[in-house]
Amino acid sequence: MNRNKDIAQTYARQGVYIFPCREVDSKGGVAKAPYVEGGWHSATTDEGQIRDWGARWPNALIGLPCRSNKIIVIDADRHGQDDGVATFLKMATQNAHDTNSQPLIATPRDGYHHVFRRPVHLGDTKGKIAPAIDIRDRAYVIAAGSVMANGLCYSLQNGSIEQLAAGIGNATLPELPDWLSVLVAKPDPKKNTAPGYVAHQTFPPSGDLRQRLAGLVRTVARANPGERNTKLHWAACRMAEIVWEGGLQRPTAIAILVEVGVNVGLPKAEAQLTAESGINNSKVGVKNGN
């Protein structure tokens, strides 16, 4: 029995596009690189072609293109001081998202692939949403069940490979949630130049709005180390109320929050994520359709 060949057929039978990738570094290329010319563009669902590939490269990893399979994968890794696994878990917790509610694959290097159905309305996406958290969209990942030459596996943490393959092939996986769609979407340049938007707009010169904003900033500025992200998220939720009331445009509110977060020592990427999460997912915004 050859596990990779058998699992490749399991995906193919469900109409999932796949292609063979290297299971180990060699003179021909590095591990996880495509064996076939064209890479993921050559992926197919044809079982005969996949059998031919299996005969030529019996231990090949299973390459899984994302866009052609109508999926999007959040790839959280651990690189040096950057712990994308912990960062994504924190983001998920802040947005009441259970990471076991969609396919979850443990990678051989202590990372995780979070697999979602790609929303039809989603446009172009960013390359990453935070340090050590990449977005796999116009790209590929190694499919769950694949075993590398050293025996390490891309291990599905929930459900079976058969269920995962069927979910991909039938487009029935859980869809990327709204809060993540906002974070992965590439900014629209037209929106950034819309009338009334100033990237680093200062506080209003006077009045109640200035006092409210100043109070939010003070709360974040006085937060103890370890509490700053939480306080910034709280401030973002309060800022959403101001946005809904018409006191600020959403891009301006986010720009202010990011600046505050950076000033208290948060990485810009983290501050951006927290600001967008609070603004776009507060109960006020959801309740009032904003």
DAGIFEN-V19972 format. One record per backbone hydrogen bond with DSSP energy under -1.0 kcal/mol. NH is the residue of the N-H (numbers start at 0). CO is the residue of the C=O. If there is no record, write none. Layout:
BEGIN
NH/CO ; NH/CO
END
This chain:
BEGIN
5/1 ; 6/2 ; 7/3 ; 8/4 ; 9/5 ; 10/6 ; 11/7 ; 12/8 ; 13/10 ; 14/11 ; 15/10 ; 17/43 ; 18/62 ; 20/60 ; 21/32 ; 25/28 ; 28/25 ; 31/21 ; 32/29 ; 34/19 ; 38/35 ; 40/37 ; 41/38 ; 42/39 ; 43/17 ; 49/45 ; 50/46 ; 51/47 ; 52/48 ; 53/49 ; 54/50 ; 55/51 ; 56/52 ; 59/56 ; 60/20 ; 62/18 ; 63/140 ; 65/138 ; 66/136 ; 69/66 ; 70/65 ; 71/115 ; 72/135 ; 73/113 ; 74/133 ; 75/111 ; 76/131 ; 78/81 ; 81/78 ; 83/76 ; 86/82 ; 87/83 ; 88/84 ; 89/85 ; 90/86 ; 91/87 ; 92/88 ; 93/89 ; 94/90 ; 95/92 ; 96/91 ; 100/97 ; 104/112 ; 105/154 ; 106/110 ; 109/106 ; 111/75 ; 112/104 ; 113/73 ; 114/102 ; 115/71 ; 116/173 ; 117/69 ; 125/183 ; 128/132 ; 129/132 ; 132/129 ; 133/74 ; 134/126 ; 135/72 ; 138/136 ; 140/63 ; 142/61 ; 144/153 ; 145/142 ; 147/151 ; 148/22 ; 150/147 ; 153/145 ; 154/105 ; 154/152 ; 156/103 ; 163/159 ; 164/160 ; 165/161 ; 166/162 ; 167/163 ; 168/164 ; 169/165 ; 170/167 ; 171/166 ; 175/116 ; 180/176 ; 181/177 ; 182/178 ; 183/179 ; 184/180 ; 185/123 ; 190/187 ; 191/187 ; 193/190 ; 196/193 ; 200/197 ; 210/206 ; 211/207 ; 212/208 ; 213/209 ; 214/210 ; 215/211 ; 216/212 ; 217/213 ; 218/214 ; 219/215 ; 220/216 ; 221/217 ; 222/219 ; 226/223 ; 230/226 ; 231/227 ; 232/228 ; 233/229 ; 234/230 ; 235/231 ; 236/232 ; 237/233 ; 238/234 ; 239/235 ; 241/237 ; 242/238 ; 243/239 ; 244/240 ; 245/242 ; 246/241 ; 252/248 ; 253/249 ; 254/250 ; 255/251 ; 256/252 ; 257/253 ; 258/254 ; 259/255 ; 260/256 ; 261/257 ; 262/258 ; 263/259 ; 264/261 ; 265/260 ; 270/266 ; 271/267 ; 272/268 ; 273/269 ; 274/270 ; 275/271 ; 276/272 ; 277/273 ; 278/274 ; 279/275 ; 280/276 ; 285/281 ; 286/282 ; 287/283 ; 289/284
END
